[in-house]
Structures are given as C-alpha cells and as structure tokens.
C-alpha cells in the first residue's frame, strides 16, 4: 500500500485495511498478514523501504494483533513474562 493511502487509513483507524484484511478475517489470516507485513517492511529484509511506511505498518500489525489474537491466547503471551 502506498504511503499516502496508508497515512489516510492510519488517521481513520482502519488498521485492518493497512494489512489488506477485512475486520472479519479469521485469526489465522490475521497472524499471517501481520507476519508478512512486518517482513515486507523490515529494513534489514528490504533496504529500500520507507521508514514511515514501515512504522505505520508495524503499528497496524500491533493493534490488530491486540484486537484479534491476544484475546484468543494466540499471540503475545511471552511478552507479559
């Protein structure tokens, strides 16, 4: 997703859209989309990534993870220890 469109989605709180998901996506799709987004925008994996785009994408992945995966116990349990 282009930076300008990503900024608009961020401002409107459309985190699922940034990751290419619908709000009703199953947990497995959410987990895969978050992982894929983080890898695609990681500067060590893809050196020509816009850092602002990477930050917004990671923020979207964090928020969607907290909304969908943590309540199901599928992600993040190791962070609380």
C-alpha angles and dihedrals in degrees: 000000000000119000096245093051090045090053090052091050090047093051090051094045093243094148095155091055092054088059093044094249136126117234087247096055115136118254093253091056091048092051092049093046093050092049093045093048092051093049094046093052099038110118092217091055098038112022097192095060118129104244093216090054090048092051094049092046092050091048089052091049091050094049095045090047091053092047099046115015106035095057088054092049091241099120142021102026091121091058094065095058 
